[in-house]
Amino acid sequence: MTALTLSTAGAATLRADALVVGVAKSGKTLVVAPGAEAVDKAFDGRLAAVLETLGASGAEGEATKLPAPAGLKAPVVLAVGLGSAPEDGESYAAETLRRAAGTAARVLTGAKKAAFALPIGDPEDISAIAEGALLGAYAYTVYQEAGKDAKKPLGEVALLGAKPRDKAHKAASERALAVAEEINRARDLINMPPNDLTPAAFAAAAQAAGKEHGLKVQVLDEKALAKGGYGGILGVGVGSDNPPRLVRIAYTHSKAEKTLALVGKGITYDSGGISLKPAGHNETMKCDMSGAAAVFSTVVAAARLGLEVNVTGWLALAENMPSGSATRPGDVLRMYSGKTVEVLNTDAEGRLVLADALTRASEEHPDAIVDVATLTGAMVLALGNRTFGIMANDDDYRSAIHEIAGEVGEQSWPMPLPSDLRKGMDSPTADIANMGERMGGGLVAGLFLQEFVGEGITWAHLDIAGPAFHEGAPYGYTPKGGTGSSVRTLVKLAERTAAGEL
């Protein structure tokens, strides 16, 4: 794991493998960002001119390496683009710094230590740079042979201008470290091959974390699920040799006045079941447990941060496979709530496991429930690969989550729950069908879930199907593979709840 240190040392005097500085565009001119004054001085005030000669433009995502001149202890200077320079009196956006730091950390794979001389104006900047660097340094190499030519992630991030004895600076860095490490925990789980991350293995990981961080963990195995009448979770997992689990992982604080329940979809592999996915659509379906990974990591983060709010996570874990024992299209499941569901498509399985978990979570009467799921391809079609959708039974709560997501740098968009789409899920056989109208499929899924939320409980649904798993080239602090989408939003939501703002 990449180490994080705060340093008041000057950029010219700190020993490191590389020195990271920011550059930006001011009109048609390249300018050196604050924090790099000593580095610019070592270049006789010509750092921007040298970078322009090398083709640097200051655009976000750009990284330019150049040898350091005499006067700097680091042998290499890495200039990362920050986009347009802010107006006088304004500072760089936190997300701009976060992405720039992530880009630098990725470029410096193999280095033991890098000093980051990026603009720091307040503790929020420290948090953003630290988060970006720690997330950008992430690599999943568990299943790769460790040859002598293999490069390890950046070993240490030193933040210049951040004071280790300043309480606000120290708190910002400690929070960033905890959140980044928990996002990377979620990424590890998402990237783990499904032959190793079975429902039972995921549950065991939750138990291990619970023991380490003082969390209360309860695991319902297939026998307990059957005894309890969890027909949705069992109906999805019945076709697999790896039986399902429902995990309750809870963090409590003695001064907490509110309880936040988080419910995560945890399909450790989704073949589609009898409604089998075609080739080209099932190769990345190990990521269908990203919602459960986000919930799990958020509960651990809340514990590490000591938030004054109770946070209960529900991980609905199952493997959706075709077999002679699998649920068939046309079967009717009796859910934990007592409602019956006609299964018209076994590839709409996430809503079935979530429904049982939502009902169970509602029994504890939390102040709010938020479920997180890679639920529908329809949401990806609507919002693309980088934005998650937010639905809720309370418009103000939906708006608050949207605002929080923007604040922490996660792209989201509020979506409606049109009541006219509910009729499409009417079933002649059961209380409700698990499918409705094709158009607006992401909204239909939200309406289905709403049926299983306890009366009077504020509820929101995050469909992270787009941003949960990145198949393209890495960018900023986002790697190829699992991203840990929504963890930052959920942690900030828990903090706002603890502060009595929600």
C-alpha positions in Angstrom: 0.0 0.0 0.0 1.3 3.5 -0.9 2.4 5.5 2.1 1.3 9.1 2.7 3.4 11.7 4.5 3.1 15.5 5.0 6.2 17.6 4.6 7.1 21.2 5.2 10.4 20.7 3.4 11.1 22.8 0.3 10.6 21.4 -3.1 14.3 22.0 -3.9 15.6 20.2 -0.8 13.4 17.1 -0.4 15.0 13.9 -1.7 12.6 11.9 -3.9 12.6 10.0 -7.1 10.4 12.6 -8.7 9.0 16.1 -8.0 5.4 16.7 -9.2 4.3 20.2 -10.2 1.2 21.6 -11.8 0.9 23.7 -14.9 -2.1 25.4 -16.3 -3.4 27.4 -19.3 -3.9 31.1 -18.9 -5.3 32.2 -22.2 -2.7 31.0 -24.8 0.1 31.0 -22.2 1.4 28.1 -20.1 1.8 29.0 -16.4 3.3 27.2 -13.5 0.8 26.6 -10.7 1.4 27.7 -7.1 3.5 25.3 -5.0 6.2 25.0 -7.7 8.0 28.3 -7.2 11.2 26.7 -6.1 11.2 24.4 -9.0 10.6 27.2 -11.5 13.5 29.1 -9.8 15.8 26.1 -10.4 14.9 26.4 -14.1 15.8 30.2 -14.0 12.1 31.0 -14.3 11.8 29.2 -17.6 10.0 26.0 -16.5 6.8 26.9 -18.5 8.9 27.8 -21.6 10.8 24.5 -21.4 7.6 22.6 -21.0 6.0 24.4 -24.0 9.0 23.5 -26.1 8.3 19.8 -25.1 4.7 20.2 -26.3 3.0 20.6 -23.0 -0.3 22.6 -23.1 -1.5 22.4 -19.5 -4.5 20.3 -20.4 -6.1 18.1 -17.7 -4.7 14.6 -17.9 -1.5 15.7 -19.5 1.8 14.6 -18.0 5.3 15.7 -19.1 8.6 14.4 -17.6 11.8 16.3 -17.8 15.2 15.9 -16.1 15.7 18.2 -13.1 18.3 20.9 -13.2 21.0 21.5 -10.7 19.6 22.8 -7.4 16.9 20.2 -7.1 17.5 17.0 -5.0 14.9 15.0 -7.1 16.3 13.8 -10.5 13.0 14.1 -12.4 10.3 16.8 -12.6 6.8 15.7 -13.6 4.5 18.4 -14.8 0.8 17.6 -14.7 -1.9 19.6 -16.5 -4.5 21.4 -14.4 -6.6 22.8 -17.3 -7.5 26.5 -17.2 -5.9 28.6 -14.5 -8.5 30.0 -12.1 -9.4 33.6 -11.9 -7.5 35.9 -9.5 -8.6 35.2 -5.9 -10.0 31.7 -6.8 -8.4 28.3 -6.3 -8.2 25.1 -8.3 -11.2 22.8 -7.9 -10.7 19.9 -5.6 -11.5 17.4 -8.4 -9.0 19.0 -10.7 -6.3 18.5 -8.1 -7.5 15.0 -7.4 -7.3 13.9 -11.0 -3.9 15.6 -11.5 -2.5 13.8 -8.5 -3.9 10.5 -9.8 -2.4 11.0 -13.2 1.0 11.7 -11.6 0.8 8.6 -9.4 0.0 6.4 -12.4 2.9 7.8 -14.5 5.3 7.3 -11.6 4.6 3.6 -11.2 7.9 1.9 -10.1 9.1 5.0 -8.2 9.8 4.6 -4.5 8.9 8.2 -3.5 7.4 11.2 -5.2 7.1 14.7 -3.8 3.9 16.5 -4.8 4.3 20.3 -5.0 0.7 21.0 -6.2 -1.4 24.0 -5.1 -2.5 23.8 -1.5 -4.7 26.5 -0.1 -6.7 24.7 2.5 -7.2 21.3 4.1 -9.6 20.3 1.3 -6.8 20.6 -1.2 -4.7 18.3 0.9 -7.5 15.8 1.1 -8.0 15.9 -2.7 -4.3 15.6 -3.6 -3.8 12.7 -1.2 -6.9 10.9 -2.4 -6.0 11.3 -6.0 -2.4 10.1 -5.5 -3.4 7.1 -3.4 -6.2 6.1 -5.8 -4.0 6.7 -8.8 -1.2 4.5 -7.4 -3.6 1.5 -7.2 -2.8 -1.7 -9.0 -4.3 -5.2 -8.8 -1.5 -7.7 -9.3 -2.6 -10.5 -7.0 -2.7 -13.0 -9.9 0.3 -11.9 -11.8 3.8 -13.4 -11.4 6.1 -11.1 -9.6 9.0 -11.0 -12.1 12.0 -8.9 -11.8 10.8 -6.5 -14.5 7.4 -6.0 -12.8 6.9 -2.4 -11.6 5.4 -1.8 -8.2 3.0 1.0 -7.5 4.4 4.3 -6.3 5.8 3.6 -2.8 5.3 6.9 -1.0 3.5 10.2 -1.6 4.9 13.2 0.2 2.7 16.3 0.2 4.8 19.5 0.2 3.2 22.4 1.9 1.1 20.2 4.2 2.0 20.6 7.8 2.2 17.4 9.8 1.7 19.3 13.1 -1.3 21.2 11.9 -4.5 19.5 13.2 -6.6 20.4 10.2 -3.9 19.3 7.8 -3.4 16.0 9.7 -7.1 15.3 9.9 -7.5 15.9 6.2 -4.7 13.5 5.3 -5.9 10.8 7.7 -9.4 11.0 6.3 -8.1 10.8 2.7 -6.0 7.8 3.6 -8.9 5.9 5.2 -11.3 6.7 2.3 -8.7 5.9 -0.4 -7.8 2.6 1.3 -11.4 1.6 1.6 -12.1 2.5 -2.1 -9.1 0.3 -3.0 -10.6 -2.5 -0.8 -13.7 -2.3 -2.9 -11.6 -2.3 -6.1 -9.8 -5.4 -4.9 -13.1 -7.3 -4.4 -14.5 -6.1 -7.7 -11.3 -7.2 -9.6 -11.1 -10.6 -7.9 -12.0 -13.5 -10.2 -15.4 -15.0 -9.5 -14.0 -18.5 -9.0 -12.4 -17.1 -5.8 -14.9 -14.4 -4.8 -17.9 -16.6 -4.1 -20.7 -15.4 -1.8 -19.2 -17.4 1.0 -15.7 -15.9 0.4 -17.2 -12.4 0.3 -19.0 -13.0 3.6 -15.7 -14.3 5.1 -14.0 -11.0 4.0 -16.7 -9.1 5.8 -16.2 -11.2 8.9 -12.4 -10.6 8.9 -12.9 -6.8 8.5 -15.5 -6.9 11.3 -13.0 -8.5 13.6 -10.3 -6.0 12.7 -12.4 -2.9 13.0 -14.8 -3.8 15.8 -17.9 -4.3 13.6 -20.8 -6.6 14.3 -21.2 -9.1 11.5 -24.0 -11.6 11.0 -24.0 -14.0 8.1 -27.1 -15.9 7.0 -26.2 -19.0 5.0 -28.5 -20.9 2.7 -30.2 -22.8 5.5 -30.9 -19.6 7.5 -32.1 -17.9 4.4 -34.5 -20.7 3.7 -35.7 -20.7 7.3 -36.2 -17.0 7.2 -38.1 -17.0 3.9 -35.7 -15.0 1.8 -37.2 -16.2 -1.5 -35.6 -13.5 -3.6 -32.0 -14.2 -2.6 -32.5 -17.9 -2.7 -34.3 -17.7 -6.0 -31.3 -16.1 -7.6 -28.7 -18.3 -6.0 -30.4 -21.7 -6.3 -28.9 -22.5 -9.7 -25.3 -22.2 -8.5 -23.1 -24.7 -6.6 -22.0 -21.6 -4.6 -24.9 -20.9 -2.3 -26.0 -17.3 -1.4 -25.5 -15.3 1.7 -27.0 -12.2 3.3 -24.5 -10.3 5.4 -25.3 -7.7 8.0 -22.2 -5.6 8.9 -22.9 -2.8 11.4 -20.9 0.1 12.9 -22.4 1.8 15.9 -21.3 4.9 17.8 -22.3 5.6 21.4 -23.2 9.3 20.6 -25.1 8.5 17.4 -28.5 10.0 17.0 -29.3 8.6 13.6 -28.9 5.3 11.7 -28.1 5.0 8.0 -28.8 1.7 6.3 -26.9 0.8 3.2 -27.9 -2.1 0.9 -25.6 -3.5 -1.7 -26.2 -5.8 -4.7 -23.6 -8.6 -4.5 -24.0 -10.8 -7.5 -20.5 -12.3 -7.5 -21.0 -13.5 -11.0 -23.9 -12.9 -13.3 -24.4 -15.2 -16.2 -28.0 -14.1 -16.6 -29.2 -17.5 -15.4 -31.6 -19.3 -17.7 -32.0 -15.9 -19.5 -28.4 -16.4 -20.5 -26.3 -13.3 -21.4 -24.8 -13.6 -25.0 -21.1 -13.7 -25.6 -19.7 -10.2 -25.3 -21.9 -9.3 -22.4 -20.7 -11.7 -19.7 -16.9 -11.4 -19.6 -16.9 -8.6 -17.0 -19.8 -9.8 -14.9 -17.6 -10.5 -11.9 -18.2 -6.7 -11.3 -21.9 -7.3 -10.6 -21.1 -7.2 -6.8 -19.8 -3.6 -7.0 -22.7 -2.3 -5.0 -22.0 -4.7 -2.1 -18.3 -3.8 -2.3 -19.1 -0.1 -2.0 -21.4 -0.7 1.0 -18.9 -2.9 2.7 -16.1 -0.4 2.3 -18.3 2.5 3.4 -19.1 0.8 6.7 -15.5 0.1 7.4 -14.6 3.7 6.5 -17.2 5.0 8.9 -15.6 2.9 11.6 -12.1 4.1 10.8 -13.2 7.7 10.8 -15.2 7.3 14.1 -18.3 9.0 12.6 -21.1 9.7 15.2 -23.7 7.9 13.2 -24.8 4.2 13.1 -24.1 2.7 9.7 -25.5 -0.7 8.9 -24.5 -2.5 5.7 -26.6 -5.3 4.1 -24.7 -7.4 1.5 -27.1 -9.4 -0.7 -24.7 -12.0 -2.1 -25.5 -14.6 -4.7 -24.2 -16.2 -7.9 -26.6 -16.2 -10.9 -26.0 -19.4 -12.9 -28.0 -21.6 -15.2 -28.6 -25.2 -14.2 -31.3 -27.8 -13.7 -32.1 -26.3 -10.4 -32.1 -22.7 -11.5 -35.1 -20.4 -11.4 -36.9 -20.4 -14.7 -38.7 -17.5 -16.5 -42.3 -17.9 -15.4 -41.5 -19.1 -11.9 -43.0 -17.3 -8.9 -40.9 -16.4 -5.8 -42.3 -15.6 -2.4 -40.1 -12.8 -1.1 -39.1 -12.1 2.5 -41.7 -9.4 2.6 -44.4 -11.9 1.8 -45.1 -10.5 -1.7 -44.9 -12.8 -4.7 -42.8 -12.0 -7.8 -43.2 -13.5 -11.2 -39.8 -13.9 -12.7 -40.1 -13.0 -16.4 -36.3 -12.6 -16.9 -33.7 -14.3 -14.7 -31.2 -11.7 -15.8 -33.2 -9.1 -13.8 -31.9 -10.7 -10.7 -30.3 -7.8 -8.8 -33.7 -6.4 -7.9 -34.7 -9.7 -6.4 -31.8 -10.0 -4.0 -32.1 -6.2 -3.2 -35.8 -6.6 -2.5 -35.2 -9.1 0.3 -32.4 -7.0 1.8 -34.4 -3.8 1.6 -37.3 -5.4 3.5 -34.9 -6.8 6.1 -33.2 -3.4 6.5 -36.6 -1.7 6.9 -37.4 -3.9 9.9 -34.8 -2.0 11.9 -36.5 1.3 11.2 -33.4 3.3 10.1 -33.6 7.0 9.4 -32.8 6.4 5.8 -31.9 3.5 3.4 -29.6 3.9 0.4 -29.2 0.9 -1.9 -26.3 0.7 -4.4 -26.3 -1.6 -7.4 -24.9 -2.2 -10.9 -28.6 -2.7 -11.7 -29.5 -1.9 -15.3 -27.9 -1.5 -18.7 -30.7 1.0 -19.3 -29.0 3.4 -16.9 -25.7 3.1 -18.9 -27.6 3.9 -22.1 -29.2 6.9 -20.4 -26.1 8.4 -18.6 -23.0 6.8 -20.1 -20.1 5.0 -18.5 -19.1 7.7 -15.9 -22.3 8.8 -14.3 -24.6 7.0 -11.8 -28.3 7.6 -11.5 -30.1 8.6 -8.3 -33.7 7.8 -7.6 -35.5 8.3 -4.3 -38.9 8.5 -2.6 -37.9 12.0 -1.3 -36.9 14.7 -3.8 -34.9 16.7 -1.2 -32.9 13.6 -0.2 -32.2 12.8 -3.9 -31.0 16.4 -4.4 -28.8 16.1 -1.3 -27.1 13.0 -2.6 -26.6 14.5 -6.0 -25.0 17.6 -4.3 -22.8 15.4 -2.2 -21.6 13.3 -5.2 -20.6 16.5 -7.0 -18.8 17.8 -3.9 -16.6 14.6 -3.7 -16.0 14.4 -7.4 -18.4 11.6 -8.5 -20.6 12.2 -11.5 -24.3 11.5 -10.9 -27.7 12.6 -12.1 -31.1 12.7 -10.4 -33.7 10.4 -12.1 -37.5 10.3 -11.7 -39.7 7.4 -10.6 -42.7 7.9 -12.9 -45.8 6.2 -11.4 -47.2 5.4 -14.9 -44.4 2.8 -15.4 -45.6 0.8 -12.4 -48.5 -0.7 -14.3 -46.1 -2.5 -16.7 -45.0 -4.7 -13.8 -48.6 -6.0 -13.2 -48.7 -9.8 -13.2 -51.7 -12.0 -13.8 -50.1 -14.6 -11.6 -48.2 -12.8 -8.8 -48.3 -9.5 -6.9 -45.7 -8.1 -9.2 -43.4 -9.1 -12.1 -39.6 -8.4 -12.1 -39.9 -6.8 -15.5 -41.9 -4.0 -17.0 -41.7 -1.7 -20.0 -38.5 -1.9 -21.9 -38.2 1.9 -22.4 -37.1 3.5 -19.1 -35.9 0.2 -17.8 -33.6 1.8 -15.2 -36.6 3.7 -13.8 -38.8 0.5 -13.8 -36.1 -1.2 -11.7 -36.2 1.7 -9.2 -40.0 1.4 -9.0 -39.7 -2.3 -8.3 -37.3 -1.7 -5.4 -39.5 1.0 -4.0 -42.2 -1.7 -3.4 -40.0 -3.3 -0.8 -39.0 -0.2 1.3 -40.7 0.1 4.6 -43.5 2.7 5.0 -42.3 6.1 6.1 -38.6 5.4 5.5 -36.6 7.8 3.4 -35.0 5.8 0.6 -32.6 6.3 -2.3 -31.3 4.1 -5.1 -28.0 4.5 -6.8 -27.6 2.7 -10.1 -23.8 2.6 -10.6 -23.9 0.2 -13.6 -22.0 2.7 -15.8 -19.0 3.9 -13.6 -18.5 0.7 -11.4 -16.2 -1.0 -13.9 -13.9 0.8 -16.3 -13.0 -1.1 -19.4 -11.0 1.6 -21.2 -7.6 3.1 -20.6 -6.9 4.5 -17.1 -7.4 8.2 -16.6 -6.8 10.5 -13.7 -7.1 8.4 -10.6 -9.4 5.9 -12.3 -7.8 2.5 -13.1 -8.9 -0.1 -15.6 -11.3 -2.5 -13.9 -13.1 -1.9 -10.6 -13.4 1.7 -9.6 -15.0 1.8 -6.2 -17.7 4.0 -7.5 -20.0 5.6 -4.9 -17.8 5.0 -1.8 -16.8 8.7 -1.6 -20.5 9.7 -1.9 -21.7 7.3 0.7 -18.9 8.3 3.2 -19.8 11.9 2.8 -23.5 11.1 3.2 -22.7 9.3 6.5 -20.7 12.4 7.6 -23.5 14.7 6.7 -26.0 12.5 8.6 -23.7 12.4 11.6 -23.6 16.2 11.6 -27.4 16.4 11.6 -27.6 18.0 8.2 -29.8 15.2 6.8 
